[in-house]
């Protein structure tokens, strides 16, 4: 197992990725935190064919839009926070 600092990992990222893909355990330490480089299976998004850049952008925009239910919930939370803040103000 190889443990690297962030600086060491950045300096040789391609090499460390290749070694992790080959099965070597590679860890990166930042302060008390440690992360591990390891291969995983790509996420299955349900899309079996490649999207054009325009189609991919359209999918991202659709996912980012606030749905009516979420918007209503957000507005309710904002209203409650404002009312709570007004109750805390000195008269």
Protein Blocks (a to p, Z undefined) as FASTA:
>chain_A
ZZddfklmmmmmmmmmmmmmnopacdddehjbccdddddddddehiabdcdfklmmmmmm
mmmpccfklmmmmmmmmmmmmmmmmmmpcZZ
